[in-house]
Amino acid sequence: MPEIYVVTTSYPERQGDAQGHFVAAEVRHLGGLGNVTVLAPGAARRSLWGERVVGLAGGSAFGFPGALQRLREDPRRWFEATEFVASAVSWLRGAPTPTQLVAHFLLPCGVPIATGGLRAGTAAVEVVVHGSDARLFAQLPLGKRWLARELIHAGARLRFVSSELQRLVLASLPARERRILQTRSHVEACVIDVGDALSRERARRLLELPNDGRLAVVVARLVESKRVHVALEACERIPGLQSIVVGDGPERDRLMRRFPNARFVGHVERPLALSYVAAADVLVSASLDEGAPTVVREARALGTPVVCLAAGDVRRWAASDSGIHVAP
């Protein structure tokens, strides 16, 4: 069977953990194609559904509420991040060459881990580019030419989760590197997995919510870039609409003071978060800093209408899905 390695900075530590659930959904899919080994930071790692999970150094640099936020909070975590890169490269160089390597996040999993851990041309390399890593790459003042050449030398193919991110990253490159990587890139959103979806009625019974109440749900990390305050301001304008916020982060206390009528349930296990989405009359998202917003796609998979702003590719999705309403 094919041997598939997945390198990621975000992966669930246990069943129900929401961290890196979009990577986990893809790993579960890849498990039907071959033997999967996941490399992720943090020693406390175990298999979720038959994949092999290798826990590496650097766990404190990554995790909730996001790597960039954690690194800004404590610059010493950069040393931990460097440890993860070094240990992942070392592991790859000492392991048998895989059939395929999938790197989730352009930085650091694509470059320098995938490009530095494998000999060029020995395995198919796919780099999945999400939102935060794409924007970080595009904003780098120096080094993009070198990073692009590393990807080219490794024969890597780029999979962008949205066309917006593809345009952003490629436009930031010098012309020669842009032309080459353009031919090696495509757009494809990550696999989603909502498990055994609950109906609205069953979800409300589980959550002990009134069946006749009107309910809006916001699911997000409570950081400034997610613009949860904008979503809640919109909800407040609709009389009789109860708002529930699922998620946590440094903005929580400020949001709770500003929106005392909203209910904040905090960071919950993923099945419970999906239950809130299934129970809602509408999911509201005001973030503009997204590529292919997973929560929007999950809400639609659960049959919940979505009101959002034009982040990533949602306007294109809305053209073929009447359940997605993009606010002007």
N, C-alpha and C positions, 0 to 999 in steps of 0.2 A: 504494500500500500504506500501511497505517497506520504512523505514526512513533511509536515507543515509546521513552521515555527511562526509564532506571533509575538512581536515585541510591542509592549505598550506601557505607558506610564500610569494608566488608569484601568483597574480591573477589580471586580468584586472580591472581597475577602471571604465572603460566605454567601450561602443562598439567601436571597432577599436584600442583599446590600445593593443600593442603587448606584454606587460608584462604578463607572465604566460599564454600565449595563449594555450599552450599544456595542461595545467590543465583545462582551460575553455572548450577545445574540449572534454575532458573526462567528465566534469560535464554535458555538453549538452547531451552526450551519456547516462550518468547515469539517466538523467531526464526522459528518456523513460522507466526506470525500477522502479522508485519510487520517493518519495519526497526528494529533495536534499537541504541540508543546508551547506553552505560554510563558514568556519571560516578563516579569513585572516586579516593581520595587516592593520591598517589605518581606520580612522573613515569615510572617504568619500567613502562609498561603496553602490552600488545599484545593483539590479538584472539585469542580461544581457538578460536572456530568460526564466524567470519563476522560477529560483532557488531562495532560500532565502540566502542572503549574510549578515553575521554578521561581522561588522568591529570592530576590537579589538585594544588595545593599541599596541604601538611599531612600528608604521608606518615608522618612520624615519630610522629604522635599516635595512629596506629591500627596494628593488626596484632597478631601474637603477643606475649603470651598473652591479649590482649584490651584494648580501649580504656581501660576503667576502671582496669585494672591498670597500664597504661603511664602514664596520667595521674597515678596515685598515686605511681609510682616517680619521676617527674620532672615537677613542676608546670609547668615551662617549656613542656611540650608542649601546655598549654592554648592558648598563642599559635598553635601549629601547627594545632590543631583549629579555632580561630577563622579562620585563613587558609583552611582547607578550606571552611568554611561560606561565607565571603565570595566565594571564587573560584567555588564551585558556583552561588551565587545570581547572580553576575555573568554566568556562562556561560549560564544559563537565560534571563536577561533579554535577552541578545544573540542567542539562537538562535531559529530558527523555532518557533512554537508546536506542540507535539506533539499527536497524537491522545490519547495517554495518558501519564501519568507515574506510575511505580511507585517509591515510596520505601521502601527496606528499612531499618527501624529508625525508630521514632517520633521519637527525638532522635538526632542533629540533622537527619536526612534528611527526616523529615516536617515538623517545625517546628524551625528556621525556613527550611530550604532550599526545600522544595516550596511552602510557603505564601508565602514571600517571593520566589521566583523566577518565579512565573507569575501573570498577572492572573487574578483570581477568575473562575471560570466558563468559562475559555478552553480547558481540557483536563480530561479525566477524571483525577482524582487518587486513587490508592490508596496507603494507608500500611500497610505490613506490620509488625505489632508482634510482636517476638520476646520473649525472656525478660529479658535484661539491661536493655533500654531500657524495658520495661514496669515493672520494679521500680524503676528510677531515677525514672521519671515519678511513680509512686505515692508515692515517698518525698520528693519535692520539698516543702520547707516552704512555699514561696510560688510563685505564678505559674501554677498549674494552670488557673485560670479563664481567664487570658489565652491560654495555649497551646490550650485547648479552643476558645475563640472564634476563634482563628486557623484551626484545622481546619474549624470550621463555616463561616467566611467563605469559605474556599477551596473549599467543597463537597466536601471530602475524604471518602472512605469508608475505614473501618478494617477491615483483615483481621487478625484475631488468630490466631496459630498454635495456640492452645489456649483452651478455654473458661475455664480457670483464670485466664489472663492477661486475658481479656475482663472477667471479674468484678473482678479486681484494679484495672484501670485505670478502668473505669466507676464503681466504688464510690468512687474517690478524688476524683471530680468533684462540683462543686455540682449541685443537682437539675436545674436547667434545662438546663445543658450535657449532663448525663448522659442526659436524655430524648432530646435531639436526636441525640447520637452513638450512642445505643443503636439507633436506627432505621437508622443508616448503618453498622452494623458487623455482621460475621459471623465465623464461625470456620472456618478452612481451613488445614491444615498445608501447609508448603512442598512443592513437587515434590522427589522424591529421584531420584538417578541413580547406580546402582551399576555402570554400564558392562557389560562382558562378565563376568558373574558366574562365579566359579570354583566347582567342586564342592569339598567338604571334602577329598577325596583329592588332587585336583590342587593345591589350595592348600597342603596339607601337603608335597607333593613340592616345590613351588616354594620353600617356606620351610625345607626340609630338616628337617621335624619328624617324629617317629615316628608312624606311622599308628595304632598301638594305644594311644598315651598319652592320658590324660585332660587336657584343656586348657581353662582359663578365660582369657578375654581382657577386659581393661579398656581402654577407649579414652577418653581425656579429656585436657584441659589439666590439668597438675599444679599446680593452685591449690587453696587451702583449701576453697572452696565446692563443689568437685567431690567431696569426701569419698572420695578414692581409698583412704585408709587404712581406711575402713569396708568397702569392697569387698574389699580384700586380707585383712582380718581374717576375713571370711566365707569366703574361699577357703581360708585356712589350716586351717579346721576340717574340711575334707574330705581324708582321707588319700589320697595319690597324685595329687592334683590339681595340675598345673603351672599357674602364673599368669604371664601375659605382660602387661606394661603398655605400651601404645602412646600416646605423648604426652610432652610435656616441659613444664617450667615451674619456678617458684621452689621448689616443694615436692619436687623430684626427689631431691636429696641426702638430705633427711630421710627420705623414703620408702624409699630404697635402704638406709639404715642400719637402719631399723626392720624391713624385710622382705627380708632377705638371700637368701631362697630364691626370690623373685620375679625374673623377668627383665625388665629395662627396656630397650626397644629405641629409645626416644627419639622425636623428631619425624620421621616418615617421610613419603615421598610418598603421596598419597592412594590410588593403586592398591595400594601395598604394605599400607597400613593396612586396606583392604578385604579383602586376602588373609588377613591375620591373623584378621579377623572370620569369614571363610568357613571358615577352618581350625579354629575353636574348637568345642568341645562346648557352650559356653555363653558368652554375653557378660554381664558383671556390671556394674551401675551402681548406685552408692549416692547419687548426687546428688539433692538435693531442690530444687535451684535451677534447674529446667528448665521450659520451656513445652511444647514438643512434641519431646522428645529425638530428634534426627536419628539418632544412632547406634543407638537402639532400633529405629527403623523400617528402617534399613539392614540391621541384623542379621536382621530378620525377612524382608526382601526376599531376603537371601542364604540363608535357611533355617536360621539359627542361633537356637537358643532363647535367651531373655533372662530373667535374674533381676534385678529392680530394685526400687526403692522407689516409692512412689506420688507421683511427680513429674508435674506437669502433668496431661495426660489419659491417662496410661498405664493407669490402672485401668479407664477406659472402653474402651480398646483391648483390654485383657486379656479383657473380657467376650465378645469375638467372636474372640479369637485365643488358642488354647490354648498357643501357644509363648511367651507372655509370662506370667511368674510374678511377681506383685507380693508382696514380702515384707511381713509384717504389721508 
